[in-house]
């Protein structure tokens, strides 16, 4: 969701057998200030180092 306008910026529709975590790379375009998700979305190459 775009923080300024409140509009959704990306949408992908899949069958139920596609895991949510497999779609995050398609949905995140790189200009997000923050991305929130549960452990289903984590991967070592996706996590930020604190």
Backbone bond lengths (Angstrom), bond angles and torsions (degrees), N, CA, C in turn:
res aa  C-N    CA-C-N  psi(-1)  N-CA   C-N-CA  omega(-1)  CA-C   N-CA-C  phi
1 X - - - 1.433 - - 1.520 108.91 -
2 X 1.276 116.31 137.41 1.453 121.81 176.69 1.528 108.75 -76.42
3 X 1.327 116.78 123.77 1.461 121.38 -175.60 1.525 112.60 -66.10
4 X 1.310 117.42 -32.00 1.469 120.07 -178.25 1.527 112.57 -75.95
5 X 1.327 116.51 -47.29 1.459 119.85 -175.30 1.528 113.08 -94.04
6 X 1.331 117.11 -22.39 1.457 120.56 -175.75 1.516 113.32 80.17
7 X 1.332 116.69 8.10 1.461 121.36 -179.01 1.524 111.22 -93.23
8 X 1.298 116.16 148.31 1.462 121.98 175.28 1.519 108.36 -71.72
9 X 1.356 117.99 131.90 1.463 119.93 -178.09 1.514 113.25 -99.40
10 X 1.338 118.53 -16.86 1.459 121.39 -178.83 1.518 109.78 -144.24
11 X 1.319 115.43 147.35 1.450 120.93 178.08 1.513 108.27 -150.63
12 X 1.308 116.93 131.77 1.459 122.65 174.97 1.522 107.17 -131.81
13 X 1.303 117.41 133.59 1.459 122.39 179.28 1.523 108.11 -113.16
14 X 1.330 115.57 127.92 1.458 121.10 -179.57 1.517 109.09 -133.16
15 X 1.315 115.32 172.98 1.460 119.62 172.29 1.526 108.49 -74.08
16 X 1.310 116.49 166.76 1.462 121.48 -177.54 1.526 112.82 -66.38
17 X 1.321 118.36 -20.48 1.458 120.04 -177.39 1.526 113.23 -77.93
18 X 1.336 118.83 -10.28 1.461 122.12 177.46 1.527 108.53 -86.04
19 X 1.317 116.32 120.81 1.467 121.15 -178.96 1.524 111.07 -68.15
20 X 1.333 116.14 142.71 1.469 121.10 179.14 1.522 111.81 -54.93
21 X 1.325 116.50 -41.51 1.461 121.13 -178.25 1.518 113.68 -61.22
22 X 1.319 117.66 -23.21 1.468 121.52 178.04 1.523 112.25 -76.14
23 X 1.309 117.97 -16.63 1.455 121.54 -175.40 1.530 113.58 -100.70
24 X 1.305 118.43 -9.89 1.465 120.50 -173.78 1.532 111.81 -61.34
25 X 1.321 118.16 -37.47 1.469 120.14 -179.38 1.531 111.61 -65.75
26 X 1.316 117.27 -28.83 1.459 121.57 177.67 1.531 110.52 -74.61
27 X 1.330 116.35 -34.91 1.459 120.82 -173.60 1.521 114.16 -85.24
28 X 1.308 117.79 -30.03 1.468 121.45 -178.35 1.524 108.21 -87.52
29 X 1.323 117.07 121.44 1.465 120.05 -176.02 1.521 113.85 -97.80
30 X 1.335 118.25 -7.03 1.461 120.58 174.04 1.510 115.43 104.80
31 X 1.313 118.78 -9.33 1.456 120.75 -179.90 1.525 112.25 -105.39
32 X 1.332 116.89 11.20 1.451 121.20 179.03 1.521 109.98 -71.25
33 X 1.320 116.25 142.32 1.460 121.01 174.32 1.523 110.22 -80.90
34 X 1.328 116.20 -29.38 1.463 121.77 179.86 1.519 108.87 -153.73
35 X 1.324 115.45 144.08 1.461 122.08 174.91 1.522 106.69 -129.82
36 X 1.315 116.83 124.53 1.458 121.75 -179.63 1.517 110.03 -112.74
37 X 1.321 116.33 141.69 1.454 121.41 177.14 1.509 109.76 -169.80
38 X 1.324 116.50 166.59 1.452 119.25 178.30 1.530 109.99 -89.24
39 X 1.312 117.07 -171.60 1.463 121.14 -174.67 1.523 113.35 -62.99
40 X 1.301 118.56 -18.54 1.463 121.05 178.81 1.526 111.49 -63.53
41 X 1.332 117.45 -21.55 1.459 122.17 -176.51 1.520 113.04 -97.16
42 X 1.322 118.13 -4.80 1.461 119.91 -175.15 1.524 111.84 -83.24
43 X 1.283 114.14 147.79 1.462 125.20 173.92 1.510 106.16 -156.72
44 X 1.312 118.55 146.68 1.468 121.10 -176.60 1.522 112.58 -56.15
45 X 1.322 118.34 -40.80 1.473 120.03 -178.29 1.521 112.59 -77.60
46 X 1.319 117.88 -3.98 1.448 122.45 -178.60 1.533 112.04 -104.96
47 X 1.322 118.29 -18.45 1.452 122.84 -175.76 1.533 111.60 -80.25
48 X 1.314 115.68 144.33 1.463 120.93 175.54 1.511 110.06 -86.10
49 X 1.286 116.56 142.69 1.460 120.12 175.02 1.524 108.18 -84.00
50 X 1.295 115.90 130.62 1.479 120.89 -179.01 1.507 110.80 -80.37
